[in-house]
Amino acid sequence: MSLQIAVAMIERQGEWLLQLRDDIEGIVHPGTWGLFGGHLDPGETPEQALRREVEEEINWVAGEVNLWFSHQEPHRVLHVFHVQLTAPLEILELREGQDMVLADLAALRSGAIWSPKRQERRPLAPSLQLALDHLERQGRPAPSASPHP
């Protein structure tokens, strides 16, 4: 059975909310910029896992989430959701990771994003690069049909 992961491309006005992963040996892609999300727990759907992870990681309850695409590898399935950031960045509480930023497409294309907290540029995690590649090939995800308040 494949490992299943759900992550979110959280967007606000053409910028994407990124998480700088901790510099902890043994975690997946330490010290790189990635997307908020994580593994599915037993019995969870990808959407349920995404909602749980986002709330755990930044203390935010997402409104509408839309599956953007899934990517299957031999031992892993990555579910990438598109979510509109409806809360001010200042009220988000980073509970996992070293930093978070909103980055535009030009910054993502550069391959490394500046961390205000670390005062250095860090590379993109492979899952974020995969989402960026998908964005470049397929274009932006469709906006939500009926935004939640």
N, C-alpha and C positions, 0 to 999 in steps of 0.2 A: 504494500500500500504506500502511495506517495505521501510525502509531507505536504501539507497544504498551508499556504500563507496568504493572508489578506492585507493589502496595504492601500493607502489612500493618497491620490494626487489631490491635495487640498488646495483649492485655488481661490484667489481673490484678485479680481481685475488684472488678469494676465500674469500674476505672480503665484508661485507655488511654495507652500509651507514645507520646509525641510527640517529634518532632525539630524544633528551631529551625533553619531553613535559614540558610546563610551569607548575609552581606550582600555578595554579589559580583555586580557588574553583569554581566548576560548570562545568569545562571542563571534557571531557571524559579522565579518567586515568591520572590525573595530576601527574607530577614528575616521570614518568616512561619512559623507552626507547621504542620508537615506530618507525613506518615506515612513510616516507613522503607520503602525500596524504590527502584525505578528502572526504567530501560529494559531491555527484553529484548535480549540480544545475538543475532546471527544463529544460528538453529538451536535456541535455548533455548525451553522451554515457560515459561508464566507462573510456574509453581511453581519451576522451576529458577532463573529470574531472581530471584524473591523470596528464595529461600534464599541465593543468592550475594550479593545486595545487603545483606541483613540481617547476614550474616557480615562483609562488608566494612565496613559502617557502624557496627556496635556489637560486633563480635567475639563473636557469639552464634550457636550452631547451633540453630535452631528444631526442635522436635519435630514434631508433627502440624500441618499447615497445611490449612485448608479454604477453598476458594473461596467467598466470601460473595456477591459479585455482580460483574458486569462492566457497564461503562457505555461506550457507544460515542458518539463525536462524529464529525464529518466527517473529521478527520485524526488521530484518536487513539482508542485503546481502553484503558480503565483497568480492570485486574483487581484487585479488592480482596479480600484474604484475611483470615480471622480466625485468630489465633494466640494461644494461651495463653502468657503469660510464666511460665516455670518456673524462671528463674534469679533470684537476688537482684539488685536494681537496682545494688547496689554493685559487682558483678563485671562489669557491662557497661562496655565501653570505647568512648566516643564518638569515632569516627574521622572522621566527616563531620558537619558542622553545628556550631552554636555552643552548643547546650544540649540537654538532654533532660529531660522530666518525665513523671510519671504524672498525668493529669488526669481528674477525674470528669465525669459528664455535665453537672452544673451549670456547671462551669468552661467546658466546651466550648460550652454554650448561650450563655454570656456573649459569645462572639465574639472574645475576646482572652484570652490565657493569660500569667500571670506567669512571667518567666524569672529564676530565681535568679542565674544568671551575669551576665546583662545588667542586672539590677535594673530591669526595665521590663516592661510588658505589650506583647505583640505579637499581631497578628491571625492568624486561621486562613488557611491556603492554600486555594484553591478545591477541591482534591482532598479535603482534610480536611472542608471544609464539605459536600461531596457525600456523604461517608461518614456524617457526622452527620445529614444530611437523610434518608438511607436508614435509619439507625438509628431515627430518630424515626417514620418511616412504617411500616417493616417490623418493628421490634422488634429485640431482640438476636439476633446470630447463634446458631445452634444449637450447643450445646457439643459438643466432640469425642466421638465414640462410644467410642474407646479411647485414653485419653491415653498418650503415650509417657513413659517414665521420664526 
